[in-house]
């Protein structure tokens, strides 16, 4: 795969391992560099920022049906009893989907500060689940980050991931992931292979022949008026 970009990402070195396929081109010149110390992340500052941000605050006590963290909800709902006194501590929770080729990775981030040390920030990032070989994608870009708002049913831990937009929040097409925590959770070979397979599938699609039978015969030198008339 040939990559067009002036910024290196964490999986780019694999071009030296696998070699460069000139027929498969990843045009990444519009890539967006995610920085852990930047206040501007297209509305996803709280998903990728590793500095204290204005809305960061201490842990909050919540009933199990108010929890937003998927693992915490699952743990809380192991107890089938409904209690109005028992609570669980939780920070601010954010979710997004990382789409790589035909694969999707579902991420959760939890942030909180210490009550007596407001400048002390804690950030936990979790890969909740992965889905592979999907037929439908959010974006046409090989890699995309989709901010999500989760919908829960209050009686259990079931969850629906829905794309979130507006108020400065937007998808990030072709993000540069090199400075994020994602390289710790997603091997570079997985990203490279997924992008390569996706771009290869697009190339195969453009090579499909959508002509009808008459058009195919005409391209082979037949004339539909003279070649197919009845000869007595």
PyMOL commands that set and color helices and strands:
alter all, ss='L'
color gray80, all
select helices_A, chain A and resi 12-18+45-48+64-66+70-76+182-185+188-206+213-219
alter helices_A, ss='H'
color red, helices_A
select strands_A, chain A and resi 2-4+25-27+32-33+60-62+88-90+92-100+103-114+117-131+143-152+159-163+172-173+175-176
alter strands_A, ss='S'
color yellow, strands_A
deselect
rebuild
show_as cartoon
